[in-house]
């Protein structure tokens, strides 16, 4: 919520934290048929993906990670 309405600042923060923009074909699942970009970053526990749709919707996905580790890692953000 800190970056609500601040797309450029959010993109800069993701890049500073090691996230990389996914190719268009790899972003499709995260953008659910809309335009936008998806950022991904491997972490020691798995991989985080942030989907930023052009309609202003944002979602965070955790891939290849245990549920308890997701909660612990997310709390640390």
Buried (B, 14 or more C-beta within 10 A) or exposed (E): EEBEEEBEEBBEBBEEEEBEBBEEEEBEEBBEEEEBBBBBBEBEBBEBBBBBBEEEEBEEBBEEBEEEBBEEBEEEE
